[in-house]
Amino acid sequence: MASTTRHGPLHAHCVLRIIPRIVVGVLALAAILVSLGAMRANEAGLTITRHFLGPVPVTLYQPAGSERAPAVVVAHGFAGSQQMMQQFATTLAQAGFVAVTFDFPGHGRNTEPMTGGITNDRTAARALLGALDQVVGFARAHPAADGRVALIGHSMAADIVLRYALANPGVAATVAISTMAPGVTPIEPARLLAIVGAWEPAILRDEVARIVALAAPGTVREGVVAAGVEHIGVIYATETLAATRAWLARTFDRNAEGPIDARGGWIGLLFLGLVALCWPLAELLPRAAPDAPATLLGWRRVWPVLVLPALATPLLLRLVPTSFLPLLLGDYLAVHFVVYGGLAMLALAWRRIPVARPEAALRPLLLAALLVAGWQVLAFGLPLDAYVTAFVPVGPRVWLVGAMLLATLPWFAADELFTRAPGAPRWLYAATKAAFLVSLALAVALDLRRLFFLIIIIPVILILFVVYGLISRWVFRATGHPLVAAFGNAVALAWAIAVTFPMVAR
């Protein structure tokens, strides 16, 4: 009886810890399976084949039946890939069109670097137009197509498809999403649908109004403002997909029926499930270090580590070259991470922040770090590669992952050691991420022409920081060592940058 009394509370405590994790794990797995099944269902009945036109990867979506149909070539934006435009291809193929997606040079699985970068617009446009021309030729000539072709482009690709349509009047219709279109004239392109998200910058919304108002009699133009979406969300919006399908159906005098692949919500549910699953799985990690005694860190010790690296990094990088990797803007990010991380480490030593864990067990530490990194790359990366954007590295991108890891690891290590230090205030983790984003914003302000694209990806980095922060918290609680999550998060972000940012010829 005494033994039962002694162990009863401990047993009850374990049960109370385990049951919520089992429930969350089951719900997370259900969310993952349901979302994957829903996105897979959008491909039902379609014939999907993959091809290569030289280095250009192409995917063709063919509707059921033997009737020949118009072809629609769908082009992705800057730092995107053909996976980002799948929802257009499946929606249109289900409506009876032959849909074709592809990767521009320097993007996705296209191993040919993009020439010109962002400093030579003419050279870059020529390379992108050349790839588009290859794909249009392939689409026209395919046995399932009837020879007619329409174009869809988002962001960077909206400009490219408009340039192509202006030079090739045989293009039956053009859909430009989130575009600036200075080359559009009152009569060309003759059939043009311009779409923009309601939450995109006013300059893009005004451009849609200008394009429509510019139209001369005899041309057919429409403008659509998709409600409640921004620059990325606009390509997943039901309103965007429905308007595009209806526009092309009128162009080719066809019925527009079939399901709309509005997968944005399913993608959100998928990754919500993947993140939630990390909570119960973190409990299975080996303990790498005992709890450290906490002594509250005061503001005087914290603020130099929080503020000084954020301000100094963009100023220092104005004095040193940062174009050394064949990865457009990724090379700047690499240097920013390295310098910021190095300065933060110096500040930690200067302010004597108690970060050391000399009693950590090396084998559990390494095992836990590898497990966390592997989970983040495989569990998140494979669904990303299938349904969102290219995530499997090809060609030079393989070694670029390693190069970016050398850059991201110092920053994540310094940040985790700082924010998980004994006595660190709970708000510090969020504060260091805000400081990093402010540092990037300062860098953009100091070199707007070269770094302006970082403005677009700052919201993406913010989302990643939220996810990494949750994983870091759970992993630290389970292992007791800040470097476990530091390594996993550094690998995940290095991988993401290396496989998504455009490769360029240096």
C-alpha angles and dihedrals in degrees: 000000000000091000091051091051092048096051099032097087091044091051091048091050091053091049091050089052096046102043097059090048092051091049092049091046093053092046091047092051090048091051091049095049095044093050094046090049092049093051091045090052091062088068094053113130095011127117108224119190131175126217141170123226096194103299093344113104111214131187121197122202111200123190123230116272135046100264114119114239142186115279123233119199112206119201127195129221135248113312089005133111139209090272089068090062099044093108090064092049096049094043093050095042090052087053091055103266127124104240126197128191128182146169120255119225110288092018135099112335094342103116094192109102119239109248121218097023112201096314097066109044096177095053093045093047091049091054093046093046090050092056092045091051090054092052094046089052090050092049095049093049098045112116091234092056127081096216098262119112140191129188134222123187136173126209107318090015092051088065091046096050090047091052089048093049091049091054095041113047089183089080103106098207141353131211114197116189121194094352143163105206113182091156095061113111131195091264105027129101089027095200114037134158114192119195130185135172117250090231095051121106115290091242090066093046090049090051091059090052091048094050092051094044091049093061117120123217110283095035123103116220135159136180127209128190107199110216123239100003138108135205097303100027091058092073091055097044118117088221091057094048094044093048092048093049093047091047093053092044090057091045093055097030094241136136114261105215138138136070122318113229097224092165099160093098092046091051089052091050091047094055093040086058093046092050093046090050089060090069098066093033092055088065089066093061118108118256108253102179139011122249113280123225111258126228114177113254111224126220092253091063095041106047100066091054091046100044112025100061090047092055099036099049100067090042093052092046090059086069101048133060115254103178102098106111123071087238117103110235088345088090091057092047090051092056092043091055093046096048094042091049093047093050091047091052090052090048091051090054092044094052091040094234107185100241105136121115102186092160094061117127108238100210096052089042093055093042093050092047092051092047093051093046092046093050093050093049099042104031094044099027101054096054089043091054093048101045113010117029141332111289105158108092118231132186114340092000089078093068091037088065089059092045092051091048090059086056102043097042097069092053096045091045093051092044095050093045089051100043095040094045115129108275096013111153115250093239092059096085092058091042094056091051091050089050091052092051090048088051091053091047090053090050090052092048090052093050107019098160095056101033103034093114089066087072089065095049097044090088089051091051089049091055091048091050090054091051093044090048093056092047091046092052094050094043093049092050090052100042103027092221125102095207093068094069090035091062095043094048092044091053092047095050094041089052093048093051094044095052100040108038112086119264112230136188111256 
